[in-house]
C-alpha cells in the first residue's frame, strides 16, 4: 500500500503545479463566463429556490386552511336559525 504521506505530497505538488499553470487562468475565465451567463438568464441559487419553495408551501397550506374555515362559516350560516 502507498504511504499516505506520499499521496498527500503528490496531491500538494499537483495542486501547486495547477495553481501556477495556465489551467488556473482558464478556470477563472470559465467561471467568469458562466457567472455572466447565469446572470443573463436570471437564474437563482438553490438556496434561494428552496427558501421560496418553503414560502409557497406555507402560503398554500394557509389558503387551504382559510378555505376550510370559510366553508364552515358558510355552512353554519345556512344551518342556523332564520330571522
C-alpha positions in Angstrom: 0.0 0.0 0.0 1.1 3.5 -0.7 2.3 5.7 2.2 -0.5 8.3 3.0 2.1 11.0 3.3 3.3 10.2 -0.2 -0.2 10.5 -1.6 -0.6 13.9 0.3 2.7 15.1 -1.1 1.8 14.2 -4.6 -1.6 15.9 -4.2 0.0 19.0 -2.9 2.5 19.0 -5.8 -0.2 18.6 -8.4 -2.2 21.4 -6.8 0.9 23.6 -6.8 1.6 22.9 -10.5 -2.0 23.6 -11.5 -2.1 26.8 -9.5 0.9 28.1 -11.4 -0.2 26.9 -14.8 -2.5 28.4 -17.5 -5.1 25.9 -16.4 -5.8 28.1 -13.4 -6.4 31.2 -15.7 -8.7 29.1 -17.9 -10.7 28.0 -14.8 -11.0 31.6 -13.7 -12.1 32.7 -17.1 -14.6 29.9 -17.4 -16.1 30.8 -14.0 -16.5 34.4 -15.1 -18.2 33.4 -18.4 -20.5 31.0 -16.6 -21.4 33.6 -14.0 -22.1 36.1 -16.7 -24.4 33.6 -18.5 -26.2 32.8 -15.2 -26.8 36.5 -14.6 -28.2 37.0 -18.1 -30.6 34.0 -17.7 -31.8 35.3 -14.3 -31.0 32.0 -12.6 -31.3 31.7 -8.8 -29.3 29.8 -6.3 -30.6 26.5 -5.0 -30.8 28.1 -1.5 -33.0 31.0 -2.8 -35.1 28.5 -4.7 -35.6 26.3 -1.6 -36.5 29.3 0.5 -39.1 30.5 -2.0 -40.5 26.9 -2.2 -41.0 26.9 1.6 -42.8 30.2 1.5 -45.1 28.9 -1.3 -45.8 25.7 0.6 -46.7 27.7 3.8 -48.9 30.0 1.8 -50.7 27.1 0.1 -51.3 25.5 3.5 -52.7 28.8 4.9 -55.0 29.2 1.9 -56.3 25.7 2.3 -57.0 26.3 6.0 -58.8 29.6 5.2 -60.9 28.0 2.5 -61.9 25.3 5.0 -62.9 28.0 7.6 -64.9 29.9 5.1 -66.8 26.7 4.2 -67.5 26.1 7.9 -68.8 29.6 8.4 -71.0 29.4 5.3 -72.4 26.1 6.5 -73.0 27.4 10.0 -74.8 30.5 8.5 -77.1 28.4 6.3 -77.7 25.8 9.0 -78.5 28.5 11.7 -82.0 29.8 12.5 -83.6 32.2 10.0 -84.5 35.7 11.3 
